[in-house]
Amino acid sequence: MGINIGDLVYQLIMFILLLGMIFAVYFFVRSLLAWLNKPNNIEQKLDRVIELLKRIKESNFFLSFSFFCFLVRSIRSRI
């Protein structure tokens, strides 16, 4: 009774297939979770963009107002 090479190869292939299925399920669940969390990242980025747009709008208002004040002062000084 010796070791049959065919049985050994069969067992090795089945073991590799079993490990492959476990890894496939692991990577599938991981990619599914990453896909589900993706909208949160997009929402956070959109919130950041909205916040930056608000800051730009406010800074443009203050820039315009300060420029207006500068013009008024320069006109008054000429009078």
N, CA, C and O atoms as CSV, one atom per row, in Angstrom:
chain,resi,resn,atom,element,x,y,z
A,1,MET,N,N,0.829,-1.191,0.000
A,1,MET,CA,C,0.000,0.000,0.000
A,1,MET,C,C,0.874,1.256,0.000
A,1,MET,O,O,1.386,1.662,1.044
A,2,GLY,N,N,1.031,1.832,-1.104
A,2,GLY,CA,C,1.817,3.045,-1.201
A,2,GLY,C,C,0.905,4.252,-1.379
A,2,GLY,O,O,-0.320,4.135,-1.411
A,3,ILE,N,N,1.526,5.389,-1.492
A,3,ILE,CA,C,0.778,6.624,-1.715
A,3,ILE,C,C,0.485,6.724,-3.202
A,3,ILE,O,O,1.391,6.675,-4.034
A,4,ASN,N,N,-0.778,6.862,-3.518
A,4,ASN,CA,C,-1.173,7.005,-4.910
A,4,ASN,C,C,-1.028,8.473,-5.309
A,4,ASN,O,O,-1.622,9.345,-4.676
A,5,ILE,N,N,-0.253,8.753,-6.341
A,5,ILE,CA,C,0.024,10.115,-6.793
A,5,ILE,C,C,-1.263,10.793,-7.286
A,5,ILE,O,O,-1.450,11.988,-7.055
A,6,GLY,N,N,-2.133,10.064,-7.946
A,6,GLY,CA,C,-3.383,10.632,-8.446
A,6,GLY,C,C,-4.262,11.132,-7.319
A,6,GLY,O,O,-4.848,12.210,-7.420
A,7,ASP,N,N,-4.364,10.349,-6.227
A,7,ASP,CA,C,-5.156,10.786,-5.066
A,7,ASP,C,C,-4.546,12.027,-4.427
A,7,ASP,O,O,-5.266,12.931,-4.003
A,8,LEU,N,N,-3.233,12.067,-4.359
A,8,LEU,CA,C,-2.543,13.216,-3.768
A,8,LEU,C,C,-2.793,14.489,-4.594
A,8,LEU,O,O,-3.060,15.552,-4.032
A,9,VAL,N,N,-2.708,14.378,-5.913
A,9,VAL,CA,C,-2.946,15.525,-6.790
A,9,VAL,C,C,-4.403,15.969,-6.675
A,9,VAL,O,O,-4.682,17.167,-6.625
A,10,TYR,N,N,-5.339,15.007,-6.632
A,10,TYR,CA,C,-6.755,15.331,-6.495
A,10,TYR,C,C,-7.018,16.084,-5.189
A,10,TYR,O,O,-7.719,17.096,-5.188
A,11,GLN,N,N,-6.468,15.601,-4.097
A,11,GLN,CA,C,-6.653,16.263,-2.795
A,11,GLN,C,C,-6.061,17.666,-2.814
A,11,GLN,O,O,-6.643,18.597,-2.257
A,12,LEU,N,N,-4.925,17.815,-3.443
A,12,LEU,CA,C,-4.280,19.140,-3.525
A,12,LEU,C,C,-5.142,20.106,-4.348
A,12,LEU,O,O,-5.309,21.263,-3.964
A,13,ILE,N,N,-5.682,19.642,-5.462
A,13,ILE,CA,C,-6.534,20.501,-6.294
A,13,ILE,C,C,-7.797,20.896,-5.533
A,13,ILE,O,O,-8.209,22.055,-5.579
A,14,MET,N,N,-8.414,19.947,-4.835
A,14,MET,CA,C,-9.625,20.250,-4.070
A,14,MET,C,C,-9.334,21.252,-2.944
A,14,MET,O,O,-10.150,22.131,-2.665
A,15,PHE,N,N,-8.170,21.114,-2.302
A,15,PHE,CA,C,-7.782,22.040,-1.240
A,15,PHE,C,C,-7.596,23.449,-1.811
A,15,PHE,O,O,-8.028,24.430,-1.203
A,16,ILE,N,N,-6.959,23.546,-2.969
A,16,ILE,CA,C,-6.747,24.848,-3.610
A,16,ILE,C,C,-8.084,25.458,-4.025
A,16,ILE,O,O,-8.281,26.663,-3.872
A,17,LEU,N,N,-9.009,24.643,-4.549
A,17,LEU,CA,C,-10.336,25.150,-4.912
A,17,LEU,C,C,-11.095,25.636,-3.683
A,17,LEU,O,O,-11.772,26.663,-3.745
A,18,LEU,N,N,-10.993,24.921,-2.575
A,18,LEU,CA,C,-11.656,25.340,-1.341
A,18,LEU,C,C,-11.118,26.690,-0.867
A,18,LEU,O,O,-11.887,27.588,-0.522
A,19,LEU,N,N,-9.792,26.823,-0.854
A,19,LEU,CA,C,-9.191,28.112,-0.474
A,19,LEU,C,C,-9.593,29.220,-1.446
A,19,LEU,O,O,-9.841,30.351,-1.030
A,20,GLY,N,N,-9.658,28.897,-2.740
A,20,GLY,CA,C,-10.062,29.877,-3.739
A,20,GLY,C,C,-11.482,30.374,-3.510
A,20,GLY,O,O,-11.757,31.564,-3.665
A,21,MET,N,N,-12.394,29.462,-3.141
A,21,MET,CA,C,-13.769,29.869,-2.870
A,21,MET,C,C,-13.847,30.760,-1.628
A,21,MET,O,O,-14.609,31.726,-1.601
A,22,ILE,N,N,-13.067,30.437,-0.616
A,22,ILE,CA,C,-13.055,31.261,0.604
A,22,ILE,C,C,-12.543,32.658,0.283
A,22,ILE,O,O,-13.129,33.649,0.718
A,23,PHE,N,N,-11.455,32.745,-0.475
A,23,PHE,CA,C,-10.922,34.052,-0.850
A,23,PHE,C,C,-11.887,34.819,-1.746
A,23,PHE,O,O,-11.993,36.041,-1.633
A,24,ALA,N,N,-12.593,34.119,-2.635
A,24,ALA,CA,C,-13.551,34.781,-3.519
A,24,ALA,C,C,-14.687,35.398,-2.705
A,24,ALA,O,O,-15.102,36.527,-2.969
A,25,VAL,N,N,-15.185,34.663,-1.722
A,25,VAL,CA,C,-16.257,35.202,-0.875
A,25,VAL,C,C,-15.739,36.396,-0.080
A,25,VAL,O,O,-16.435,37.402,0.053
A,26,TYR,N,N,-14.523,36.291,0.447
A,26,TYR,CA,C,-13.932,37.396,1.221
A,26,TYR,C,C,-13.814,38.658,0.367
A,26,TYR,O,O,-14.221,39.737,0.797
A,27,PHE,N,N,-13.261,38.527,-0.838
A,27,PHE,CA,C,-13.080,39.698,-1.689
A,27,PHE,C,C,-14.413,40.237,-2.193
A,27,PHE,O,O,-14.549,41.446,-2.383
A,28,PHE,N,N,-15.393,39.375,-2.412
A,28,PHE,CA,C,-16.713,39.833,-2.821
A,28,PHE,C,C,-17.359,40.664,-1.723
A,28,PHE,O,O,-17.908,41.732,-1.995
A,29,VAL,N,N,-17.299,40.181,-0.480
A,29,VAL,CA,C,-17.890,40.925,0.641
A,29,VAL,C,C,-17.154,42.241,0.840
A,29,VAL,O,O,-17.783,43.266,1.101
A,30,ARG,N,N,-15.839,42.226,0.721
A,30,ARG,CA,C,-15.054,43.450,0.898
A,30,ARG,C,C,-15.389,44.482,-0.173
A,30,ARG,O,O,-15.540,45.665,0.132
A,31,SER,N,N,-15.504,44.045,-1.415
A,31,SER,CA,C,-15.831,44.999,-2.480
A,31,SER,C,C,-17.274,45.483,-2.355
A,31,SER,O,O,-17.569,46.631,-2.688
A,32,LEU,N,N,-18.179,44.621,-1.877
A,32,LEU,CA,C,-19.561,45.039,-1.663
A,32,LEU,C,C,-19.640,46.105,-0.580
A,32,LEU,O,O,-20.367,47.088,-0.728
A,33,LEU,N,N,-18.903,45.921,0.498
A,33,LEU,CA,C,-18.891,46.922,1.568
A,33,LEU,C,C,-18.279,48.233,1.096
A,33,LEU,O,O,-18.754,49.307,1.466
A,34,ALA,N,N,-17.241,48.157,0.294
A,34,ALA,CA,C,-16.619,49.375,-0.244
A,34,ALA,C,C,-17.589,50.100,-1.169
A,34,ALA,O,O,-17.643,51.330,-1.173
A,35,TRP,N,N,-18.351,49.347,-1.948
A,35,TRP,CA,C,-19.320,49.952,-2.851
A,35,TRP,C,C,-20.455,50.610,-2.072
A,35,TRP,O,O,-20.956,51.662,-2.470
A,36,LEU,N,N,-20.862,49.990,-0.959
A,36,LEU,CA,C,-21.939,50.573,-0.148
A,36,LEU,C,C,-21.487,51.837,0.564
A,36,LEU,O,O,-22.298,52.736,0.786
A,37,ASN,N,N,-20.215,51.928,0.928
A,37,ASN,CA,C,-19.698,53.110,1.615
A,37,ASN,C,C,-19.331,54.227,0.648
A,37,ASN,O,O,-19.082,55.354,1.079
A,38,LYS,N,N,-19.293,53.946,-0.624
A,38,LYS,CA,C,-18.900,54.938,-1.612
A,38,LYS,C,C,-19.819,56.160,-1.641
A,38,LYS,O,O,-19.308,57.277,-1.729
A,39,PRO,N,N,-21.147,56.013,-1.572
A,39,PRO,CA,C,-21.994,57.215,-1.566
A,39,PRO,C,C,-21.695,58.156,-0.403
A,39,PRO,O,O,-21.813,59.373,-0.550
A,40,ASN,N,N,-21.307,57.610,0.753
A,40,ASN,CA,C,-20.960,58.479,1.873
A,40,ASN,C,C,-19.757,59.345,1.527
A,40,ASN,O,O,-19.719,60.527,1.866
A,41,ASN,N,N,-18.784,58.758,0.858
A,41,ASN,CA,C,-17.618,59.544,0.454
A,41,ASN,C,C,-18.024,60.634,-0.532
A,41,ASN,O,O,-17.542,61.764,-0.452
A,42,ILE,N,N,-18.904,60.293,-1.453
A,42,ILE,CA,C,-19.356,61.276,-2.430
A,42,ILE,C,C,-20.136,62.389,-1.732
A,42,ILE,O,O,-19.970,63.566,-2.054
A,43,GLU,N,N,-20.984,62.013,-0.778
A,43,GLU,CA,C,-21.747,63.026,-0.039
A,43,GLU,C,C,-20.822,63.939,0.751
A,43,GLU,O,O,-21.040,65.149,0.809
A,44,GLN,N,N,-19.798,63.368,1.353
A,44,GLN,CA,C,-18.841,64.184,2.107
A,44,GLN,C,C,-18.106,65.135,1.170
A,44,GLN,O,O,-17.893,66.300,1.509
A,45,LYS,N,N,-17.722,64.652,0.010
A,45,LYS,CA,C,-17.037,65.516,-0.948
A,45,LYS,C,C,-17.953,66.630,-1.438
A,45,LYS,O,O,-17.524,67.775,-1.582
A,46,LEU,N,N,-19.227,66.290,-1.696
A,46,LEU,CA,C,-20.164,67.321,-2.127
A,46,LEU,C,C,-20.391,68.358,-1.032
A,46,LEU,O,O,-20.487,69.551,-1.319
A,47,ASP,N,N,-20.477,67.914,0.214
A,47,ASP,CA,C,-20.612,68.864,1.318
A,47,ASP,C,C,-19.409,69.794,1.379
A,47,ASP,O,O,-19.553,70.992,1.624
A,48,ARG,N,N,-18.228,69.241,1.157
A,48,ARG,CA,C,-17.008,70.050,1.171
A,48,ARG,C,C,-17.030,71.074,0.026
A,48,ARG,O,O,-16.659,72.231,0.220
A,49,VAL,N,N,-17.464,70.647,-1.158
A,49,VAL,CA,C,-17.528,71.561,-2.301
A,49,VAL,C,C,-18.543,72.672,-2.041
A,49,VAL,O,O,-18.287,73.836,-2.350
A,50,ILE,N,N,-19.696,72.311,-1.472
A,50,ILE,CA,C,-20.711,73.324,-1.160
A,50,ILE,C,C,-20.169,74.329,-0.155
A,50,ILE,O,O,-20.392,75.533,-0.287
A,51,GLU,N,N,-19.457,73.831,0.849
A,51,GLU,CA,C,-18.873,74.724,1.856
A,51,GLU,C,C,-17.857,75.673,1.210
A,51,GLU,O,O,-17.835,76.865,1.519
A,52,LEU,N,N,-17.023,75.146,0.320
A,52,LEU,CA,C,-16.041,75.995,-0.359
A,52,LEU,C,C,-16.720,77.027,-1.257
A,52,LEU,O,O,-16.276,78.172,-1.331
A,53,LEU,N,N,-17.793,76.629,-1.939
A,53,LEU,CA,C,-18.518,77.585,-2.776
A,53,LEU,C,C,-19.136,78.691,-1.937
A,53,LEU,O,O,-19.149,79.851,-2.350
A,54,LYS,N,N,-19.650,78.341,-0.756
A,54,LYS,CA,C,-20.198,79.371,0.128
A,54,LYS,C,C,-19.119,80.339,0.572
A,54,LYS,O,O,-19.343,81.548,0.627
A,55,ARG,N,N,-17.938,79.804,0.893
A,55,ARG,CA,C,-16.833,80.677,1.310
A,55,ARG,C,C,-16.409,81.602,0.178
A,55,ARG,O,O,-16.144,82.784,0.396
A,56,ILE,N,N,-16.346,81.055,-1.028
A,56,ILE,CA,C,-15.961,81.885,-2.181
A,56,ILE,C,C,-16.989,82.983,-2.399
A,56,ILE,O,O,-16.634,84.133,-2.657
A,57,LYS,N,N,-18.259,82.627,-2.295
A,57,LYS,CA,C,-19.315,83.616,-2.482
A,57,LYS,C,C,-19.222,84.716,-1.433
A,57,LYS,O,O,-19.351,85.897,-1.754
A,58,GLU,N,N,-18.994,84.323,-0.161
A,58,GLU,CA,C,-18.854,85.317,0.906
A,58,GLU,C,C,-17.627,86.179,0.688
A,58,GLU,O,O,-17.685,87.394,0.877
A,59,SER,N,N,-16.529,85.581,0.298
A,59,SER,CA,C,-15.307,86.365,0.113
A,59,SER,C,C,-15.464,87.311,-1.068
A,59,SER,O,O,-14.957,88.432,-1.032
A,60,ASN,N,N,-16.157,86.877,-2.112
A,60,ASN,CA,C,-16.396,87.781,-3.242
A,60,ASN,C,C,-17.281,88.944,-2.828
A,60,ASN,O,O,-17.081,90.069,-3.286
A,61,PHE,N,N,-18.255,88.684,-1.969
A,61,PHE,CA,C,-19.111,89.768,-1.485
A,61,PHE,C,C,-18.282,90.780,-0.712
A,61,PHE,O,O,-18.395,91.984,-0.937
A,62,PHE,N,N,-17.443,90.288,0.206
A,62,PHE,CA,C,-16.618,91.199,0.997
A,62,PHE,C,C,-15.593,91.920,0.129
A,62,PHE,O,O,-15.286,93.088,0.367
A,63,LEU,N,N,-15.065,91.230,-0.874
A,63,LEU,CA,C,-14.143,91.888,-1.789
A,63,LEU,C,C,-14.851,93.001,-2.549
A,63,LEU,O,O,-14.321,94.103,-2.690
A,64,SER,N,N,-16.044,92.707,-3.032
A,64,SER,CA,C,-16.802,93.722,-3.778
A,64,SER,C,C,-17.156,94.890,-2.869
A,64,SER,O,O,-17.053,96.049,-3.272
A,65,PHE,N,N,-17.569,94.589,-1.651
A,65,PHE,CA,C,-17.929,95.645,-0.709
A,65,PHE,C,C,-16.719,96.506,-0.360
A,65,PHE,O,O,-16.824,97.731,-0.311
A,66,SER,N,N,-15.582,95.878,-0.121
A,66,SER,CA,C,-14.392,96.662,0.218
A,66,SER,C,C,-13.927,97.497,-0.975
A,66,SER,O,O,-13.468,98.626,-0.803
A,67,PHE,N,N,-14.047,96.942,-2.184
A,67,PHE,CA,C,-13.692,97.711,-3.371
A,67,PHE,C,C,-14.629,98.912,-3.532
A,67,PHE,O,O,-14.187,100.002,-3.895
A,68,PHE,N,N,-15.913,98.711,-3.263
A,68,PHE,CA,C,-16.886,99.796,-3.319
A,68,PHE,C,C,-16.526,100.887,-2.308
A,68,PHE,O,O,-16.569,102.076,-2.625
A,69,CYS,N,N,-16.168,100.470,-1.081
A,69,CYS,CA,C,-15.781,101.445,-0.055
A,69,CYS,C,C,-14.539,102.209,-0.482
A,69,CYS,O,O,-14.441,103.416,-0.262
A,70,PHE,N,N,-13.594,101.511,-1.092
A,70,PHE,CA,C,-12.384,102.161,-1.571
A,70,PHE,C,C,-12.725,103.203,-2.641
A,70,PHE,O,O,-12.177,104.305,-2.630
A,71,LEU,N,N,-13.617,102.860,-3.555
A,71,LEU,CA,C,-14.021,103.805,-4.588
A,71,LEU,C,C,-14.709,105.027,-3.988
A,71,LEU,O,O,-14.446,106.159,-4.393
A,72,VAL,N,N,-15.582,104.791,-3.030
A,72,VAL,CA,C,-16.292,105.904,-2.391
A,72,VAL,C,C,-15.297,106.819,-1.696
A,72,VAL,O,O,-15.408,108.040,-1.809
A,73,ARG,N,N,-14.322,106.258,-0.977
A,73,ARG,CA,C,-13.314,107.072,-0.292
A,73,ARG,C,C,-12.485,107.873,-1.287
A,73,ARG,O,O,-12.204,109.051,-1.070
A,74,SER,N,N,-12.096,107.219,-2.383
A,74,SER,CA,C,-11.265,107.923,-3.357
A,74,SER,C,C,-12.043,109.064,-4.029
A,74,SER,O,O,-11.481,110.118,-4.326
A,75,ILE,N,N,-13.325,108.841,-4.261
A,75,ILE,CA,C,-14.161,109.906,-4.854
A,75,ILE,C,C,-14.332,111.042,-3.867
A,75,ILE,O,O,-14.262,112.211,-4.246
A,76,ARG,N,N,-14.559,110.709,-2.590
A,76,ARG,CA,C,-14.723,111.749,-1.565
A,76,ARG,C,C,-13.441,112.567,-1.394
A,76,ARG,O,O,-13.485,113.779,-1.180
A,77,SER,N,N,-12.320,111.891,-1.490
A,77,SER,CA,C,-11.071,112.624,-1.292
A,77,SER,C,C,-10.801,113.600,-2.445
A,77,SER,O,O,-10.092,114.589,-2.257
A,78,ARG,N,N,-11.336,113.343,-3.594
A,78,ARG,CA,C,-11.154,114.229,-4.749
A,78,ARG,C,C,-12.088,115.431,-4.695
A,78,ARG,O,O,-11.834,116.457,-5.326
A,79,ILE,N,N,-13.156,115.295,-3.946
A,79,ILE,CA,C,-14.136,116.396,-3.920
A,79,ILE,C,C,-13.676,117.502,-3.000
A,79,ILE,O,O,-14.369,118.508,-2.850
